[in-house]
C-alpha cells in the first residue's frame, strides 16, 4: 500500500489512507509525524486496532502519558475508555485540550472508535495557530507576556459527580496542584505560536484582576471555536484519529443518546514555553 494524505480544509485536518498502523514501518511513522506537524489532526479510516496494537502504535509516537483520572481499560491501564450514552455536560462537549493541568501536558492524543451510535457523536477540531494569528497585533502583544492558571478541580468534580471517576478529589488536588502555562505557546517542533487556553482546565489569567481575567478569558474561549479554524469528523467504527494537543483543541458533539465507546491514549509532551522563554 502507498500512503496518501488528503487535506480536508485549508487550515486543519487530513485524511490518511493506504496504511495499516498495525504494520507501520519506521518510514511510515516518520511520514505520519511530518503529516501531523503540517495538518495538526489526522483521520485514518479502517484501522480497527486491537487495544494492544493501539498501544504499540502509540508507543512508537513517544512515551505514553497516562491520564490521571478517567475509566481505564481492564487489560491496558494506560488506555482511557470513553463509554457514554448521555454525554451532554460531561466535559468533552466544550472546546478543550487534553490534560493541561499537569506541568508537561501530552503532545498527541490517539483516539479510536470502538462502538458508535447510529447518528451523531462527531468530533470537531480547531486550529490554535489560526486562532492566534487571527488576533490583533495589540492583543498578541498583551498575551505574549501572560500566563494562565490550569486546574483539574472543575473537570474532576464533574467526572466524580457523573460516576466517571472514583478518584479522591482532595488527594488529586494535592498531587496535581494548579500550574501556570503561557497563553502564547511556541511549538517546539514547528516554531509556530498557538493560543493555549481551554475551557476545561484554564481558570484565570495570571496577573490580572478578577474582572479583567474573566472578561479576557471569556473572549478567548469564545474565539477558539470560530468556524474558520475548524474541521469536523464523522466517525465510522474502526477509525483512528490523532492530533497535536499543542496546536489543536477539540469538541465532542453531545447529540447522541445511544452508546458510544472510544479508546484513548495520550503521548507525553514537554513543559509549554512562550515566545519570551
C-alpha positions in Angstrom: 0.0 0.0 0.0 1.1 3.6 -0.7 0.2 6.2 2.0 -2.0 9.0 0.7 -2.6 12.2 2.6 -5.6 14.4 1.6 -6.2 17.7 3.4 -9.8 18.2 4.4 -9.6 22.0 4.9 -7.0 24.7 4.0 -6.2 25.2 7.7 -6.6 21.9 9.6 -7.1 18.2 9.1 -6.1 15.5 6.7 -7.4 12.0 5.7 -4.7 9.4 5.6 -5.2 6.2 3.6 -3.1 3.4 2.3 -1.6 2.4 5.6 -2.2 -0.2 8.3 -0.9 1.2 11.6 -0.5 -2.3 13.0 2.1 -2.9 10.3 3.6 0.6 10.0 7.3 0.8 9.1 9.7 3.4 10.5 9.3 5.3 7.3 5.5 5.3 7.8 6.0 6.6 11.4 8.2 9.4 10.1 5.6 10.3 7.4 2.8 10.4 10.0 4.9 12.6 12.3 5.5 15.0 9.5 1.9 15.0 8.4 0.6 15.7 11.9 3.0 18.6 12.2 1.6 20.1 8.9 -2.1 19.3 9.3 -2.5 19.2 13.1 -5.1 16.4 13.1 -5.1 13.1 11.0 -8.1 10.9 10.2 -7.1 7.2 9.5 -10.1 5.1 8.5 -10.5 1.3 8.7 -7.8 0.7 11.3 -9.8 -1.4 13.9 -6.7 -1.8 16.1 -6.9 -4.3 18.9 -6.1 -2.4 22.2 -2.6 -4.0 22.3 -1.8 -2.8 18.7 -3.3 0.6 19.5 -0.9 0.9 22.5 2.1 -0.4 20.4 1.5 2.2 17.8 1.1 5.0 20.4 4.5 3.9 21.9 6.1 4.5 18.5 5.0 8.1 18.7 6.6 8.6 22.1 6.3 7.8 25.8 2.8 7.1 27.0 1.3 9.7 29.2 -1.3 8.0 31.5 -4.3 10.3 32.3 -4.6 10.9 36.0 -8.3 10.2 36.1 -11.0 8.5 34.0 -12.0 4.9 33.4 -9.2 2.7 32.2 -9.1 -0.5 30.0 -9.1 -3.6 32.2 -6.1 -5.1 30.4 -4.3 -1.9 29.4 -4.2 0.6 32.2 -2.5 3.2 30.0 -5.7 3.4 27.9 -8.7 5.5 28.9 -12.1 4.1 27.9 -14.7 6.8 27.0 -18.0 4.9 27.3 -21.0 7.3 27.2 -24.7 7.4 26.1 -25.6 10.7 27.8 -22.6 12.9 27.1 -24.1 16.4 27.5 -22.3 18.4 30.1 -19.7 15.7 30.9 -16.8 17.9 29.8 -15.8 16.7 26.3 -18.6 18.9 24.9 -16.5 22.1 25.4 -13.5 23.2 23.4 -10.5 21.8 25.2 -7.0 20.5 25.1 -6.3 17.2 27.0 -4.9 17.3 30.5 -3.3 20.7 30.6 -3.5 20.7 34.4 -0.1 19.0 34.5 3.4 20.6 34.2 4.0 18.7 30.9 0.7 18.2 29.0 0.5 15.5 26.4 1.8 16.1 22.9 -0.5 13.8 21.0 -3.9 12.2 21.6 -4.6 9.0 19.7 -8.3 8.1 19.7 -10.0 5.1 18.1 -13.8 4.4 17.7 -15.0 1.1 19.1 -18.8 1.4 19.1 -20.8 4.3 17.6 -24.4 5.5 17.8 -26.5 5.2 14.7 -26.3 9.0 14.3 -24.3 11.7 15.9 -21.1 11.7 18.0 -18.9 13.7 15.6 -15.8 15.4 16.9 -14.8 19.0 15.9 -11.2 20.2 15.9 -9.9 23.8 15.9 -6.5 25.1 14.7 -4.9 27.1 17.5 -2.2 28.5 15.2 -5.0 30.1 13.2 -6.8 31.3 16.4 -3.6 33.0 17.5 -2.9 34.5 14.1 -6.5 35.9 13.9 -5.9 38.1 17.0 -4.9 41.7 16.5 -1.2 42.6 16.9 -2.1 44.6 20.0 -3.9 41.6 21.6 -1.0 39.3 20.6 1.4 41.7 22.3 -0.6 41.7 25.5 -1.0 37.9 25.6 2.6 37.1 24.7 3.7 38.2 28.2 1.0 36.4 30.2 0.4 33.0 31.7 -2.8 31.4 32.7 -3.7 29.0 35.6 -4.7 25.5 34.7 -6.5 23.4 37.4 -8.2 20.0 37.4 -10.8 20.8 40.1 -13.8 21.7 37.9 -13.4 18.8 35.4 -12.6 16.2 38.0 -15.5 17.3 40.3 -17.9 16.8 37.3 -16.4 13.4 36.5 -16.9 12.2 40.1 -20.4 13.5 40.1 -21.2 11.7 36.8 -19.7 8.5 38.0 -16.9 8.6 35.5 -14.2 8.7 38.2 -13.7 7.2 41.6 -10.8 9.5 42.4 -10.5 11.3 45.7 -10.8 15.0 44.9 -8.6 16.2 47.8 -5.9 13.7 47.1 -5.8 14.6 43.4 -5.7 18.3 44.1 -2.7 17.7 46.4 -1.0 15.5 43.7 -1.8 17.9 40.9 -1.7 21.5 42.2 -2.6 24.3 39.7 0.1 25.0 37.1 0.8 28.1 35.0 1.3 27.9 31.3 2.0 30.6 28.7 -1.1 31.8 26.8 1.0 32.1 23.7 2.7 28.7 23.3 5.6 28.2 20.9 5.5 24.7 19.4 8.9 23.1 20.0 9.0 21.4 16.5 7.3 23.9 14.2 8.3 27.1 15.9 4.8 28.4 15.4 2.7 30.2 18.1 -0.6 28.7 19.2 -3.2 30.0 21.6 -3.0 27.8 24.7 -6.0 28.2 26.9 -9.1 25.9 27.2 -12.5 25.8 28.8 -12.0 22.6 30.9 -8.8 23.5 32.8 -7.9 27.2 32.4 -9.4 29.1 35.4 -7.9 32.5 35.2 -5.3 34.8 33.5 -2.5 35.4 35.9 -1.6 39.0 37.0 -5.0 40.5 36.1 -7.8 41.4 38.3 -10.8 39.0 38.6 -12.9 41.3 36.3 -10.1 41.7 33.7 -9.3 38.0 33.7 -12.9 36.9 33.4 -13.6 39.3 30.5 -10.4 38.4 28.6 -10.7 34.7 29.2 -14.4 34.7 28.1 -13.4 36.4 24.9 -10.6 34.0 24.2 -12.6 30.9 24.9 -15.3 32.1 22.5 -12.7 32.9 19.9 -11.1 29.4 19.8 -14.3 27.9 18.4 -14.7 30.2 15.4 -15.8 28.3 12.3 -12.9 29.4 10.1 -10.5 27.5 12.4 -12.5 24.2 12.4 -12.9 20.9 10.8 -15.4 18.2 11.7 -15.0 14.4 11.7 -17.9 12.0 11.3 -16.7 8.7 12.8 -17.0 5.2 11.3 -16.2 2.2 13.5 -12.5 1.4 13.4 -11.5 5.0 12.6 -8.4 6.2 14.4 -7.8 9.9 14.8 -4.7 11.6 16.2 -4.0 15.2 16.9 -1.3 17.5 18.3 -2.6 18.9 21.6 0.0 21.7 21.4 -1.8 23.2 18.3 -5.3 21.8 18.4 -8.5 21.9 20.5 -11.4 19.5 20.1 -15.1 19.4 20.9 -17.1 16.1 21.1 -20.6 16.9 19.9 -23.1 15.6 22.5 -26.0 14.9 20.1 -26.5 11.1 20.7 -28.4 9.1 23.2 -27.2 5.5 22.4 -23.8 4.1 23.5 -20.5 5.4 22.1 -17.2 3.8 23.1 -13.8 5.2 22.3 -10.3 4.1 23.3 -7.9 7.0 24.0 -4.1 7.1 24.5 -2.0 10.2 25.1 1.7 10.6 24.4 3.9 12.6 26.8 4.8 16.1 26.0 7.1 18.9 27.3 6.7 21.9 29.5 5.0 24.7 27.5 7.2 27.6 26.5 6.2 31.1 25.4 7.8 33.4 22.9 9.8 35.1 25.6 11.2 32.0 27.1 
